[in-house]
């Protein structure tokens, strides 16, 4: 039995493990997974429905904790991997664990991008009370709790993409007055000292608000790859088999992977990447190749349907 370690328990990491198991991987690997969040795997694309109250947290779970036990997967939920020693083949965690691997998959996803903005952080560097990103289950819980407080009535959501629209729609359903604005256009500042009183974007007049949600895009999580001396440009550079460049037994998948200069922050490419990677680490099909969204050399029957 080879030791397979997966850094990341989000949609990319869990989907890849599902595909590995579907190809007989349980007979080949002892599987260990690490995830920053203290949960099983959930559908991040449905957080807007949780924010609006149309779905519960349980409704968007893809793999609850019992799934890991039932498939003999050791899950360290809420444990961050700090670095990888690619020469001795060990991962080192923030809580002092040292775990060996034979095959390593990095699926660290992405994090919310915070544009330069005065007044967004406390002196210690954390986000101010009343400032939120919209990326995780915990983000969503905090936003719901804040919106429920009677004296919080007005919100500004920064970001004109789908996450921004969903954040604005969800907060409106919670009874808040919401302004949806695009980022950019000059210096920005969050106003107020003890509490947020408004926001100024560029040369526009200040908008009164009690709450600011930043949904202005994402950036790949590559910190562990950088400190571990792996090939990183915008994201972790991979080849047609999702293998990290110049590494024999290290792969990357999902938002944190860069293929031919592109990093794809969408679900459909993730599914194709996971299937190709699973084909290679299990030996199910050595000819399988990822060639970009919708162009992979992979039988359609081995790409499971997308999450709706």
Secondary structure, DSSP 8 states (H G I E B T S, - for coil): -EEEEEE--SHHHHHHHHHHHHTTGGGTEEEEEEESSSS-EE-GGGHHHHHHTSS-TGGGEEE-HHHHHHTTEEEEET--EEEEETTTTEEEETTS-EEE-SEEEE---EEE-----BTSB-TTSSB-TTEEE-SSHHHHHHHHHHHHSTT--EEEEE--SHHHHHHHHHHHHTT-EEEEE-S-SS-EEEE-SSS--EEEETTS--EE-SEEEE-S-EEE--HHHHHTT--BSSSEEE-TTSBBTT-SSEEE-GGGEEETTB---SHHHHHHHHHHHHHHHHTS-TT-B--STT--BS-GGGS-----
